[in-house]
Amino acid sequence: MLIADTSAWARASNPLIRGEWSAALRAGQVATCSIVTLELLYSARNAQELATIEAEQALLRDVPVTVSAQRAAIGSLRELAARGKGQHRVPISDALIAAAAHDAGLDVLHYDRHYDRLAQVLGFTSVWISPAGTLEQ
């Protein structure tokens, strides 16, 4: 099971991955967390679309963003900063999603290089939904 980042959701309808994505959803292999749900709801264009997204997200395993995960996210930024200039510059949402995945023993499905960097310090597996540069949003 993997937490699907917003970057994966944004590309889910791409013909190159649509079939595999749908199969993973049907098989219960995709999880979410409140940070992903909030990002997806933010992208809704209207109340009806928001309600549809919310209903889809409610069908998935919801991984909690615990205090432990929040502390791990902070620690990950600290560890990345120690590696060199700007290494800690990852979106806060990505750090929280990665830490929630780590806390739950899950991996992250994404289309975002930040997760490769976060995986180095949090110990989850960074899984690209498709190789970098192969999909348009």
C-alpha positions as CSV (number, residue, x, y, z in Angstrom):
1,M,0.0,0.0,0.0
2,L,1.2,3.5,-0.9
3,I,0.1,7.0,0.0
4,A,-0.6,8.7,-3.3
5,D,0.7,12.2,-3.4
6,T,-1.3,15.0,-5.1
7,S,1.2,14.8,-8.0
8,A,0.1,11.3,-8.7
9,W,-3.6,12.2,-8.5
10,A,-3.0,15.0,-10.9
11,R,-1.7,12.6,-13.5
12,A,-4.1,9.7,-12.8
13,S,-6.1,10.3,-16.0
14,N,-3.0,10.1,-18.2
15,P,-3.6,7.3,-20.8
16,L,-0.1,5.9,-20.0
17,I,-1.0,5.1,-16.5
18,R,-4.8,5.3,-16.2
19,G,-5.3,1.5,-16.4
20,E,-2.7,0.7,-13.8
21,W,-3.9,3.5,-11.5
22,S,-7.5,2.2,-11.7
23,A,-6.4,-1.3,-10.9
24,A,-4.5,-0.1,-7.9
25,L,-7.5,1.8,-6.6
26,R,-9.8,-1.2,-7.1
27,A,-7.2,-3.5,-5.3
28,G,-7.1,-1.1,-2.3
29,Q,-3.4,-0.4,-2.8
30,V,-3.8,3.4,-2.6
31,A,-4.0,5.3,0.7
32,T,-4.4,9.0,1.5
33,C,-3.8,11.4,4.4
34,S,-5.4,14.6,5.4
35,I,-2.7,16.7,3.7
36,V,-3.3,15.1,0.3
37,T,-7.1,15.4,0.8
38,L,-6.7,19.1,1.6
39,E,-4.5,19.7,-1.4
40,L,-7.0,18.0,-3.7
41,L,-9.9,19.8,-2.2
42,Y,-8.1,23.1,-2.7
43,S,-7.8,22.3,-6.4
44,A,-11.6,21.8,-6.8
45,R,-13.2,24.3,-9.2
46,N,-16.6,24.3,-7.5
47,A,-18.7,22.8,-4.7
48,Q,-19.7,19.8,-6.8
49,E,-16.2,18.9,-7.7
50,L,-15.1,19.4,-4.1
51,A,-17.9,16.9,-3.0
52,T,-16.8,14.4,-5.6
53,I,-13.1,14.6,-4.5
54,E,-14.1,14.3,-0.8
55,A,-16.3,11.2,-1.5
56,E,-13.4,9.6,-3.5
57,Q,-10.9,10.3,-0.7
58,A,-13.3,8.9,1.9
59,L,-13.2,5.5,0.2
60,L,-9.4,5.2,0.8
61,R,-7.4,4.2,3.9
62,D,-6.7,7.5,5.7
63,V,-3.2,7.5,7.2
64,P,-3.1,9.9,10.2
65,V,-0.7,12.8,10.3
66,T,0.2,12.2,14.0
67,V,2.3,14.3,16.3
68,S,5.0,11.7,15.7
69,A,4.8,12.2,12.0
70,Q,4.9,16.0,12.4
71,R,8.1,15.6,14.5
72,A,9.5,13.3,11.9
73,A,8.8,15.9,9.2
74,I,10.6,18.6,11.2
75,G,13.5,16.1,11.8
76,S,13.7,15.4,8.0
77,L,14.1,19.1,7.2
78,R,16.8,19.3,9.9
79,E,18.7,16.3,8.4
80,L,18.3,17.6,4.9
81,A,19.6,21.0,5.9
82,A,22.7,19.4,7.4
83,R,23.4,17.9,4.0
84,G,24.0,21.2,2.3
85,K,22.6,24.5,1.1
86,G,19.0,24.4,0.2
87,Q,18.5,20.6,0.6
88,H,15.8,21.2,3.2
89,R,13.8,23.3,0.7
90,V,10.9,20.9,0.1
91,P,7.2,21.8,0.3
92,I,5.9,21.5,3.9
93,S,3.1,19.3,2.6
94,D,5.5,16.9,1.0
95,A,7.5,16.6,4.2
96,L,4.3,15.9,6.2
97,I,3.0,13.3,3.7
98,A,6.3,11.6,3.6
99,A,6.5,11.5,7.4
100,A,3.0,10.2,7.7
101,A,3.9,7.4,5.2
102,H,7.0,6.6,7.2
103,D,5.1,6.6,10.5
104,A,2.6,4.1,9.0
105,G,5.2,1.9,7.4
106,L,4.0,2.8,3.9
107,D,5.7,4.2,0.8
108,V,4.8,7.2,-1.3
109,L,3.5,7.1,-4.9
110,H,4.3,10.4,-6.6
111,Y,5.6,12.4,-9.6
112,D,7.7,14.8,-7.7
113,R,11.5,14.8,-7.1
114,H,11.2,16.1,-3.5
115,Y,10.1,12.6,-2.4
116,D,13.4,11.1,-3.5
117,R,15.2,13.5,-1.2
118,L,12.8,12.9,1.7
119,A,13.1,9.1,1.3
120,Q,16.8,9.4,2.0
121,V,16.2,10.7,5.5
122,L,12.8,9.1,6.4
123,G,13.4,5.6,5.1
124,F,10.3,5.0,3.0
125,T,10.4,4.0,-0.6
126,S,9.9,6.7,-3.2
127,V,7.8,5.3,-6.0
128,W,7.4,7.3,-9.2
129,I,4.0,6.8,-10.8
130,S,5.9,7.0,-14.1
131,P,9.5,7.9,-14.8
132,A,10.4,11.5,-14.3
133,G,9.7,13.6,-17.5
134,T,7.4,11.0,-19.1
135,L,4.0,12.6,-18.1
136,E,2.4,15.9,-18.7
137,Q,0.0,17.2,-16.0
